[in-house]
Amino acid sequence: MGGDHGPRVTLAACRAFLERHSDASLLLVGAPAALAGFAAHPRARIVAASEVVGMDDPVEIALRKKKDSSMRVAIQQVKDGAAQAAVSAGNTGALMAIARYLLKTLEGIDRPAIAPQLPNAKGGATTVLDLGANVDCDAEDLLQFAVLGSALVSALTGNEAPSVGLLNIGEEAIKGSETIKKASQLLRTAANSKDLNFYGNVEGNDIFKGTTDIVVCDGFVGNVALKASEGVASMIGEFIRVEFSRSVFTKLAAIVAYPVLKAFKSRLDHRRYNGAALLGLRGLVFKSHGSADEVAFGHALDRAYDAARNNLLDRVRARIAHAAPLLARQEPAAPVDATALHV
């Protein structure tokens, strides 16, 4: 029911998803009247919910007032074991708050993180976390994000030792805030104990170079990087459109360059990388971009499917258990105010 377009987009993506994956089934949560087209589908079942969390609903309203929202009922399916994963294109802050309230965090993890993938020059993707759930992070949070991200990438790619970079203003160890310097020390200790494959400090351009498989940062910086990457693809599309509308000579040059520009735009198309895992929870939850179209929402469904099929949750638990001595804090973490979650 969520996102900017609601069932018009999500249901079309769901139908295509079921055609791609003959071993998958879907629980469609929301108003039965809006989902009636799926009533007779052999691998889809409607789960009724009487409320919807709006994109502009405050977190406290979604969490405390709308207890029969489609978002909450969907996550409850995961908690109850009826579903292996939940996917939503709705309000990000509300999704994180409800998921954390119902599913709780895994032992050893203080804060869940949003972990999408951004395209890189190597033709693959760089997993970056956190991208918006936690604006203020300490060094221990960044270590936890690295452990979570390593589990995600190893589950989805088969790479058991994905490389981890710490986002900083320079590669040198002496650069960065005190939090970043402390995080670097913790990550190096984790590397020495074989809990992580820590590359070292990386800069913003390394995300798109593909220097490391994973980049960890706080949610403020990560969200800026995400929005910037989405803007690049849009800029290229607009550039192609403008160049084809100029003089005859410019049009001829644009025609020659069009295949290259089109391929580049396709590689950077953020729809291909839609679907960010909410890592650190005792259940699988994936966040689709609110403006996702059918193609983009379909990719979010595919990511959730891959995570469930590859036992992501068990892999996360195993990595956390191995790294438990390093993840233990010397003092209790400050409580997180649900209203401080950012999108």
PyMOL commands that set and color helices and strands:
alter all, ss='L'
color gray80, all
select helices_A, chain A and resi 7-20+32-38+59-64+70-79+92-103+139-157+178-192+204-209+219-243+248-268+270-273+294-309+312-322+324-327+338-340
alter helices_A, ss='H'
color red, helices_A
select strands_A, chain A and resi 26-30+44-48+85-88+113-115+117-119+125-129+163-167+197-202+214-216+276-279+284-287
alter strands_A, ss='S'
color yellow, strands_A
deselect
rebuild
show_as cartoon
